[in-house]
Amino acid sequence: MNKAELVAKIADDAGLSKSQANAALDAFTGAVTKALKSGNKVTLVGFGTFSVTKRNARTGRNPQTGATIKIKAKKVARFKAGKELSAKL
C-alpha cells in the first residue's frame, strides 16, 4: 500500500475528503518525526511504539569488489509492534 492508497482508505473509513485525509496523515508523520528528532518515543497503545536507536559503526563489504568498507555510526528509527497488532497478524 502506498501513500495515495492509504489516504484513499483513510478518507473512505473516516468520511473525510482525500485532501483532509492527506493533511491528517502529513500531520501525523510530521508529529512523529519531530518527536523522534527530539529523542522522545511515540507510543500508540494497541498499535506499537516508534523510537530511535543508535547503530554502532561497523565494517562491511562491497559486494561488487569485495573490498572492506567502514560504515559510520548513525541513529535509526525503529518500530515495535504492540501486542494487539501482533495478535491480528
TABEL-V650408 format. One record per residue. N is the residue number from 1. RES is the residue in one letter. PSI is psi in whole degrees, -180 to 180 (none if undefined). D_LAST is the distance of its C-alpha to the last C-alpha in Angstrom with 1 decimal. Layout:
BEGIN
n & res & psi & d_last
N & RES & PSI & D_LAST
N & RES & PSI & D_LAST
END
This chain:
BEGIN
n & res & psi & d_last
1 & M & 127 & 16.1
2 & N & -178 & 19.3
3 & K & -42 & 21.0
4 & A & -41 & 23.0
5 & E & -39 & 20.2
6 & L & -43 & 18.4
7 & V & -43 & 21.8
8 & A & -41 & 22.3
9 & K & -43 & 19.1
10 & I & -43 & 19.9
11 & A & -44 & 23.5
12 & D & -46 & 22.7
13 & D & -35 & 20.3
14 & A & -5 & 22.7
15 & G & 34 & 25.9
16 & L & 165 & 27.1
17 & S & 163 & 29.0
18 & K & -34 & 27.4
19 & S & -37 & 29.8
20 & Q & -41 & 28.7
21 & A & -39 & 25.0
22 & N & -42 & 25.9
23 & A & -41 & 28.0
24 & A & -43 & 25.3
25 & L & -42 & 22.8
26 & D & -40 & 25.7
27 & A & -41 & 26.7
28 & F & -51 & 23.2
29 & T & -36 & 23.0
30 & G & -42 & 26.7
31 & A & -41 & 26.3
32 & V & -44 & 23.5
33 & T & -45 & 25.6
34 & K & -42 & 28.7
35 & A & -42 & 27.2
36 & L & -37 & 25.9
37 & K & -35 & 29.4
38 & S & 2 & 31.1
39 & G & 8 & 29.1
40 & N & 161 & 27.0
41 & K & 153 & 23.4
42 & V & 115 & 21.3
43 & T & 123 & 19.0
44 & L & 106 & 17.0
45 & V & 129 & 16.2
46 & G & -16 & 12.7
47 & F & -60 & 11.6
48 & G & -174 & 13.1
49 & T & 130 & 16.5
50 & F & 134 & 18.5
51 & S & 173 & 21.4
52 & V & 133 & 24.1
53 & T & 158 & 24.9
54 & K & 129 & 28.0
55 & R & 123 & 27.9
56 & N & 158 & 31.2
57 & A & 148 & 33.7
58 & R & 170 & 33.5
59 & T & 145 & 35.1
60 & G & -176 & 33.6
61 & R & 131 & 35.0
62 & N & 119 & 35.8
63 & P & -24 & 34.4
64 & Q & -43 & 37.3
65 & T & -20 & 40.2
66 & G & 4 & 38.9
67 & A & 145 & 40.4
68 & T & 134 & 39.1
69 & I & 156 & 38.0
70 & K & 131 & 37.4
71 & I & 124 & 34.1
72 & K & 156 & 34.7
73 & A & 147 & 32.8
74 & K & 165 & 30.6
75 & K & 140 & 28.2
76 & V & 148 & 24.6
77 & A & 145 & 21.9
78 & R & 143 & 18.8
79 & F & 129 & 15.4
80 & K & 119 & 13.6
81 & A & 142 & 10.3
82 & G & 171 & 11.0
83 & K & -44 & 10.2
84 & E & -42 & 8.9
85 & L & -44 & 6.5
86 & S & -38 & 5.3
87 & A & -32 & 5.5
88 & K & -17 & 3.8
89 & L & none & 0.0
END
